[in-house]
Amino acid sequence: MKVLLLDLGKIIRGGQRQVFYLARRLAQTPGFEPLVVIPRKALLRSNLEEEGIPYTTLPFASDFNPLTIFRFMRIVATFQPAIVHTNDAKGASLAALTKKCLGEFKLVHSRRVSYPLKPGWSRNKYLLGDATVAVSQEIQEVLEKCGVPTTKTSTVHSGINADLYSTDKHEHQKLTIGAVGALSTQKGFEVLIESLRELKKHSELPDWQCLIAGDGPLLQELKDKADQLGLADSILFLGYKDSREVLPEIDILAVPSVDGEGSNAVIKEGWASATPVITSDLPSNLELVTHEQDGLVFRNRNASELANCLARVATDGKLAQSLVRKGANTVQRFTDKTMADKYMALYRNLTV
């Protein structure tokens, strides 16, 4: 079965990693022939080349650029896939337009954010799909409320390759709290910084520091906030770092997302790297974490509660060890293999 995977992202974030994992699994599975289509300057290109996964490129990352549309239609006409699977909103537009013109393939969309679909083409492109897969039950419910037929929706949580993450921790003189992700509004890093001000009030804590790994539009704003709260000496902004580099340096992982979250990869990476996880109570996060079992949960945007959770894990070694042990079990439900196998079953059902 020929499967074309389309992603118009230029950098590598969670969605691009899922495309890579899925393409690799397809290439390893008899009966499947994947082709990944990406923009010419996409960073995913090097990952695909390393694994020998077939790919081709589009001239631009824009979904409505005439050259991109013409090139993509030629790729589809030449490759003749049974399935075209989109992995971002722009890719969904490009493939839906192509289906309207060619219509000889089954169209699968993956939706990775929980924001409602806007009226018009933003919604209609998903209605043109033969299946729309949400990466969380919350997102599936949002899609259905926006008019995507229940019969065309399903949930497949994103997966990780847990074997890639080290469980060995580097020793520091200070307790190290950490967070990893794009420095954008939805990730809630301002809540984490506010919680660290509250944490200063916990006199029973050992000396601590916080590492924030990521880049994005809020970098300077977050640095300014740290300065205003007197935390400049306690927070280190690392810029973009692969999570596998950062997690061995972290004793406690904070995931303070405030909205729009899909199936948070960082939570799973925390489990895979033997790091206690603390997360906000977004519905999508609660699909992954069970409070007091494989993580601690605080009310969304509640900096004081996050601080209390951080203090609990920092001072209760038995709790920290329990969270790590149970997290290692939970992550086995969210592997890249499990994710890919569910997509392959969907492809088969669509082409029967």
N, C-alpha and C positions, 0 to 999 in steps of 0.2 A: 504494500500500500504506500503510495507516494503522499508524503505529508509536507506541506510548506508552512514553515513557522516564520511569521512576520513580526518584527519589532523595530520601531523607528526611533528608539532611544539612542542617544550618542554616548552617554556615560554608562557605567555599570552600577546598577542598583539592584534591589531585590528582584524586580521583574526580569531583568536581563539574566540574572543568575538562574532563574527558573527556566528561561528559554534554553540556556546552555545545558542544564541538567536534563531537560526533556529531550533535546536533540541528541545528547550523548546516549541516553537510554534507547531512543529509537534506532540509532545507528548500531547499537549492540544487539538489537532484537530481530531475529529472522522474520521476514515478511514485511518489514517497514523500511522505507527509503526516505530519509529526511532531507530537506533543503532549507537552510536558514537564509532569510532575506533581511538585510540590515543596511543602514546608510553607509556610504563609502568611508566616512570618518569614524564610524562606531568603534568604541574600545573593545566591544565583544569580539571583534574580528580576530584578535590575537589568541583568545581562548579557543575559538573554533579551529584555528590553524594548528594549535598545539595538539588538539585531539584528532585532527584529520577529519573534522566534520564538514561535509559539503556546505558551501555558502555562496551567495552572490550578493552584489551590492546595488543600491539605488543611488542616484547622483545627489539627492538631498533628503533631509529628514522631514520635509513638509509633506503633508498628506494631499494638499491641493495644488502642488506645483505640477504643471503640465508635463515636464520632462520625467518627473517621478511617476506620475500616473501612466504615461506611455511605456516607460521601462518596466513597470510592474506588470502591466497587462501582457507585455511580450514574454516576461518570465513565466507567467501563469500559462499562457498559450503554448509555450515550448515545453515546460515541465509537465503540464497536465496533471496536477495533483488531484487526488481524491478528496483531500482535506486541506483547507487553508485555515490556519489557526493564528489569530491575532493576539497580541500580548500587551498592547497599550492603546490609548484612545485614538491617536493619530493613525495607527495601523488599522484599527477597526474601521475608520473612515475610508481609507484607501482600499481595503479589501471589500467592504460593502459596495462601494462604487464599482469595483471590478466585477462583483457578482451580478450587479444590475446589468452590466454590459455583456458579460460572458456566461455566467450562471451555470457552469458545468462542474461545479465542485460543491462540497458541503462546507459551510462556513461556521467556524467555531471562534467565539470571542472569549477571552479571559478578562475579567473585571477585577481589579486589585485595590480599588478604593471604595469607601462607603458613601461617598457623596451622591445625592440623587441625580438621575439623568435630567439634563435640561430639555425643554420642549424643542421640537424641530428635529434637525438632522442628528443632533447629539443623542437623541433617543431613537430615532428611526433606524440608524445604522445598526443598533443592537437588535431591533425587530427583524432586520433582514437576515440575521444569523439563524442557522439551523440549531445551534445550541449556544448558550451563554453560561460560562462557568465562573462562579464567584469563588474567591479564595477564602471566604468565610460565610457562615450562615447569615450573619448580619447583612453582608453585601447581597446575598441572594434575596433576602426579604426586601431590601431596598429596590432591587431590580423588579421584583414582582409588583411592588407598590407603584412603580413607574410604568407599568403596563406590559412588561415582558412576560409572555405566557409561562405559567408554572411548568408546563410540560417541556419547555425549552431551557429551564434553568436547573442548575445543580451546584453543589459545593465540592471543591477539591482544594484542601489546604495546601499552601506552599510547603515545599520540603527542603531539607538541607542534607548534605553529606556529612554526617556526624563524625566520620572517620578522619576528616580533615582538621579537626580541632583538638589541640593539646589540652590535657587535663593537668599538666604541670604548671604550677604557679611560681612566678619570680618573686623573690623575697624583697620587701621594702622596709625601710625604717618606720614608715607610716602606713596605717590602714588606707587602702586605696579604693575609693568609690569610683565607678565609671559609668559612662553612657556612650553609645555609639549610634550615629545616624545623621541624616541630612539636617543641617541647621535651618530648618523651615518651621513655620508656625505649628503645623500639625504634630510635630515631635515633642513639643512641650518642654524644651530645655529651660525656658524661663521659670517653670514650676520647680525644676530641679535646683536651680540656683537659689530661688526663694527658700527652698527646703534646707539648703545648706546654711543659710542664715539662722534658721530655727535650730539646726543641729549644733550650732555653736553654744546653745544654751544647755546642752547635755554634758555636764561636767564629768560624768563617769566614763566618757569615751577616751580611747587612746588618741594620740595625734593622728590626724587624717589629712588626706588630700583627695582631690577629685580630678579625674581625667575625662575630658570631653573630646571624642574623636569624630570629626565630621567637618564638612564645609558647606556653605550655603549662604543665602542672602542675609541671615540674621547674625552672622559672625560678629560684626562690630557692635551691634546692639546688645548681644549677650555679653561681650567683653565689658561694655560700658556698664551694664547692670551689675556685673560682678564687682567692678570698681566702686559703684555707688553703695553697694551693700558691704563693702570692706572685705571682699573675698578674693581680691586679685592675687594674693599670695597663696591661696588655697586651691585655686582652679587652674589647671593647665589645659589650654586649648591646643590640641595636637594637629589640627587640620585633617584632611582626608587620610585615613589609615584603613587598611584592610582589617576587618574585625579579628581575624586570626592573629594579627600582630598585637592587638590591643588587649584581648581577653586574658592572656596569661599574666598581664600586669594588674588585673582588676580583682579585688577581693569581694566586692558586692556590685552587682549590675542593676542600674536603675533604668526603667523604661517608662518615662512619664508622658507618653502620647496623649494628646488631648482630643483629637478627632481625625476622621478620614482614614483610620488605620485599616489595613487589610489583614493578612495573616502574618504577624510580626516575626520576621526571620531572626531578629536579634534575641528575642526570648528563647528561641530554639537553640541559637548559638551559645547563649548563656548556659543552658542545660548541658549542651555537648562539651563545654569547656569547664565543667565542674564549678560553676559560679552561681552563688545564690542570686535569685531573680526577684526584683520588686517591680510591680507594674501597676499602672492605673487601671480602673475598672471599666474601660471601654468594653462594650459587648464582644468585640472581636478578640480582645485580650482574654476575656473570661472563657472563650471557647478553647483556649490553650491552657491557662493557668488555673489551678484549683487552690484557693486561699488556704494557707497553713499546711499545704501538702507539698507541691512542687514550686511554690513561690508565695510571696506575700502580696496582697492587693490593697491599694489605697483608693479613696474616692477621687475621681478625676478632678484635677486642678487644685487639690487640697495639699498645699505644701507642708502644712503642719503634720498631716498624717503620713506623708512620705518621709519626713524627718523621723517620726516615731518608728516607722518600719526600718529605716536605716540604722537607728540606734539599737533596735531589738536584735537585728542580725549581727551587728558589730560586737555586741556584748554577750550574746548567747551562742556559744560554739556548738552546742548540741542542736539548736534550731538550724544553724547554718549547715551543719553536716547532713541533717535530715532533708533540707530543701535540695541540697546537691544530689543526694542519693535518689530521691524520688524524681527529680528532674531528669536524671540519667535514664530512668525507665520511661518517662513520658516522651522524651524526644524520639524514641524508637517508633512512635506512631506517626511521626512527621518527617520521614526520610524522603530524599529525592526519588528513590526507587518506588516508594508507595505512591507518591504524586504522579510519577510518569506512568505507572501501571494503570492508574485510574483513568488517565487521559487515553491511553491505548484502548481500554475497554470502551470508552465513549466513541472513539473513532470507529471501532468495529461495529458498534450498534448503529451508527449513522449510515454506514455503507452496506449494511445487510440488504 
